[in-house]
Amino acid sequence: MGRRIAKDAAAAAAAPGTAASPPERPAYRDANVLRWAGAYTASAVGDGVYYLALSWAAVRGGSPAEAGAAVAVSAVPRALLMLGGGVVADRVGPRRVVIGSDAARAVTVLGLAALLLAADPGLWLLAAVAVVFGALDALFMPAVGALPPRIAPPGQLARIQGMRGLATRLATVVGAPLGGLAIAVGGPVAAFGAAGLLFALSVPLLLAVRLSPLPVDTSAPAPATPTTPLRDLVDGLRHIRRHRVLGPLLAVIGLSDLGFVGPMNIGLVLLADERGWGAAGMGWILAGFAVGSGAASLLLTVRGRVPRAGLVQGLAIVAGSAAVAALAVAPNAAAAAAVAVVIGLLTGLNGVLCNALLQTQSDPAHLGRVTSVATLLSLGLAPLSFPVTGAAIALWGTVPVFAVSAAICAAGGVYGLLRTPLRRADLPR
């Protein structure tokens, strides 16, 4: 309803006899957006440093199985609390939640560094911090997805998603080497300290971000009873179910990620080992994927809009799925790296467009809850395919498993193309 009011206001402003509004400033030239992008980048790089430091400290403190459990335990609260994090973002406001979660992450990680400097408390402390970190992630992720519509007009949201994709790629490239350098210089204490400082750096940048008010529907009746978090969650799920675009779009995200993450994570490691490409070959493949994904994000950052976004994202999923299947039959590491560039370009384009459509199609007042569902599908449920992918490759080899995974991914794209409202969905001009 709020989106319809915003559209009516925009139509009235463009009516004959009214003064033409000045053109929008591109997001990459907007100081307010750049402050948000700087905060997001600092936080994303901090994530990379933190996870490397946690893995290193866990491996040094126990057996491989114990270390794996200490690192993986953060996924439990993240998945369990993700939907609740979306409710909190919509009730409290996404900027407050992002600032609070980043400040809490800074205090938690810096406190861990101080404890490790003073003593060696063992794996239990690392596991406890991982649980706290997972719970804070469940608050941070929906809120950071709900923030862009409050800092820029709808026509700039695709650019902001492109900038977010670039920040993610930068964090991938910079985070691990920075964490490794910190460990080499001062051990896990220095690495945790660096991660905490990066989280802390995002807080003043976020405090300086100006927010625009959400459109208010004055014609909507007031709720008969005060809302509760549970009612808000049910209302958000109902908003998704009844929406002609959001429901199909989230189904597309779930299916495509389910078919994609297994081959491109554990599957890629097993493929490189099976073909004798080694760590160097796998590194080139990952670099190719990063180049393609970064190029897609840069394209959207500069261009700002892709016509017929719903159609393009569906076609990108189908074409990207074919490239995933082709990766398993590449004759050598160089050819696999070239295929990975194509995969990164197509999946990066699809990811940016999906996020932009989520943000422009959803009522902004529900965006935290919508983002939490999308994040749960991508980061909570899809990784469950990792052990299935590994076991299937052990039984049948890489080529059939990559082919089946690609078919599942393509099914998501085909489903989106068959749903007319999603196929015809477009981004604001």
JODA-V38313 format. One record per residue. N is the residue number from 1. PHI is phi as a letter, one per 20 degrees, with the letter a starting at -180 (* if undefined). Layout:
# JODA-V38313
N/PHI
N/PHI
This chain:
# JODA-V38313
1/*
2/f
3/f
4/f
5/f
6/f
7/f
8/f
9/f
10/f
11/f
12/f
13/f
14/e
15/f
16/g
17/n
18/d
19/f
20/f
21/f
22/f
23/f
24/f
25/f
26/g
27/g
28/f
29/d
30/e
31/f
32/f
33/f
34/f
35/f
36/f
37/f
38/f
39/f
40/f
41/f
42/g
43/f
44/f
45/f
46/g
47/g
48/f
49/f
50/f
51/f
52/f
53/f
54/f
55/f
56/f
57/f
58/f
59/f
60/f
61/d
62/a
63/f
64/g
65/f
66/f
67/f
68/f
69/f
70/f
71/f
72/f
73/f
74/f
75/f
76/f
77/f
78/f
79/f
80/f
81/d
82/f
83/f
84/f
85/f
86/f
87/f
88/f
89/f
90/f
91/e
92/e
93/o
94/f
95/f
96/f
97/f
98/f
99/f
100/f
101/f
102/f
103/f
104/f
105/f
106/f
107/f
108/f
109/f
110/f
111/f
112/f
113/f
114/f
115/f
116/f
117/f
118/e
119/b
120/c
121/f
122/n
123/f
124/f
125/f
126/f
127/f
128/f
129/f
130/f
131/f
132/f
133/f
134/f
135/f
136/f
137/f
138/f
139/e
140/f
141/f
142/f
143/f
144/f
145/f
146/e
147/f
148/g
149/f
150/e
151/c
152/b
153/f
154/g
155/f
156/d
157/f
158/f
159/f
160/f
161/f
162/f
163/f
164/f
165/f
166/f
167/f
168/f
169/f
170/f
171/f
172/f
173/f
174/e
175/g
176/f
177/f
178/f
179/f
180/f
181/f
182/f
183/f
184/f
185/e
186/c
187/m
188/g
189/g
190/f
191/f
192/f
193/f
194/f
195/f
196/f
197/f
198/f
199/f
200/f
201/f
202/f
203/f
204/f
205/f
206/f
207/f
208/e
209/f
210/e
211/d
212/e
213/f
214/f
215/f
216/d
217/e
218/f
219/e
220/f
221/f
222/f
223/f
224/f
225/c
226/g
227/f
228/c
229/g
230/f
231/f
232/f
233/f
234/f
235/f
236/f
237/f
238/f
239/g
240/f
241/f
242/e
243/f
244/f
245/d
246/f
247/g
248/f
249/f
250/f
251/f
252/f
253/f
254/f
255/f
256/f
257/f
258/f
259/e
260/e
261/f
262/f
263/f
264/e
265/c
266/f
267/f
268/f
269/f
270/f
271/f
272/f
273/f
274/f
275/e
276/m
277/f
278/m
279/f
280/f
281/f
282/f
283/f
284/f
285/f
286/f
287/f
288/f
289/f
290/f
291/f
292/f
293/f
294/f
295/f
296/f
297/f
298/f
299/g
300/f
301/f
302/e
303/f
304/n
305/a
306/d
307/f
308/l
309/g
310/f
311/f
312/f
313/f
314/f
315/f
316/f
317/f
318/f
319/f
320/f
321/f
322/f
323/f
324/f
325/f
326/f
327/g
328/f
329/d
330/f
331/f
332/b
333/f
334/f
335/f
336/f
337/f
338/f
339/f
340/f
341/f
342/f
343/f
344/f
345/f
346/f
347/f
348/f
349/f
350/f
351/f
352/f
353/f
354/f
355/f
356/f
357/f
358/g
359/f
360/e
361/e
362/f
363/f
364/g
365/f
366/d
367/f
368/f
369/f
370/f
371/f
372/f
373/f
374/f
375/f
376/f
377/f
378/e
379/d
380/d
381/e
382/g
383/f
384/f
385/f
386/g
387/f
388/f
389/f
390/f
391/f
392/f
393/f
394/f
395/e
396/d
397/n
398/f
399/f
400/f
401/f
402/f
403/f
404/f
405/f
406/f
407/f
408/f
409/f
410/f
411/g
412/f
413/f
414/f
415/g
416/f
417/f
418/e
419/e
420/g
421/g
422/f
423/f
424/e
425/f
426/c
427/e
428/f
429/e
